Amino acid sequence: MSSITKFSLIRSLLVLLFLSFCLSSAIAQDSKDKKDKKDPDKERKEIQKIKNEALSELYKLYPEAKAEIAQSKGYAAFGNTGVNLLVLATGRGGGVAHSNVTGKDTYMKMISAGVGVGIGYKKYFAIFIFSTTDAFNHFIEQGWTAEGQSDAAAKTNEQGDAVSAALTVAPGVILYQVTDVGFAAQATIQGTKFVVDEDLN
């Protein structure tokens, strides 16, 4: 076999190996992309579970909140338990806002510029209750950022009445924060922005 023939054979083998490597890499990347690709239906179901757990935990601590929500124009529930896509320690999270006027759910995400919301708690839920349609619509349409108003502390009476755990964070908006140790007496959502999740609506 001539040296030219050997060189051609080696070159062909190298080309085949290179193409095989490229194909394998492409297949692996495609598989990873499919795995990493978000499943909107799955995410919505997971967020609904978070909402239900948030409300359940709130009602355990303060049963009267059920009537407050029923009489409100709407509510929004967010949490950081049980769902990998809602790991708030990374500064990201999500939830759902429900209108009692239209019955519509709007999926939302929350983005923290700091260390995240509910930091320091293994379990954290934030439940907003809106007493006016304008307040609810503003939350959905304009988004909402927890800034100075989130510094308000819940006032507790001598009996530690749960109703005192409600924080007024904006006109027509109260917030309950439920953690693994009960109600959070201080707002822990500073620097957090709540906006509509365009991918889930």
URTA-V871901 format. One record per run of one state. SS is the DSSP state (H for helix, E for strand, C for the rest). FROM is the first residue (numbers start at 1). LEN is the number of residues. Records with the same first field share a line. If there is no record, write none. Layout:
SS = FROM-LEN, FROM-LEN
This chain:
C = 1-2, 37-3, 62-3, 72-2, 80-4, 87-1, 91-1, 100-5, 113-11, 131-2, 142-2, 147-1, 152-1, 154-8, 166-1, 171-2, 180-2, 184-2, 187-5, 197-5
H = 3-34, 40-22, 65-7, 84-3, 88-3, 133-9, 148-4, 162-4
E = 74-6, 92-8, 105-8, 124-7, 144-3, 153-1, 167-4, 173-7, 182-2, 186-1, 192-5
